[in-house]
Amino acid sequence: MDMRILGLVGRGRWWKGPGLAVGLLIGACFAASAQGPAGRPGWAARLTPGLVSRAQEGTGSQRCIVVLQPPSGGLQAMEARQRSDWIARAGSELAAELAPSGVTVTRHFSHLPMMAADVPVSRLVTLASDPRIAAVVPVRVVRVQRTQGKQL
């Protein structure tokens, strides 16, 4: 079975809790550690190398996790309710602005500053250039197996 960045598949059901948490933590860690080499434009440091090459192709669509840039004081400085309100407001505003360009937000997350979206490949550079966005990472499929080598 597949574990996707948006959940785990197991016994015919989506496990929204652990699969979502694991997938988003992986995505957030990857996004936080994404540092572009010297000389790369700012937008390129916000895209994975695979997405940079995909953006140069210019055709098709890509399922991505869009990580929002936290406010200057950081999310940790906010109370839980303020943090949730900021995440909801920032995600909604960004989704409304991106919709005319063909970006379709497929999922908003209430407690994490990120959203899942289908992005036209031709819009990846524009999306990564937005100062409100910290990173754009592709949705990846990971195969999970037990220690005996059998699939879960």
Helices and strands as residue ranges (DSSP letters): E 2-4, E 7-10, E 13-15, H 16-33, H 42-45, H 49-57, E 61-68, G 75-77, H 80-98, G 99-101, E 104-108, E 114-120, G 121-123, H 124-129, E 133-138, E 141-143
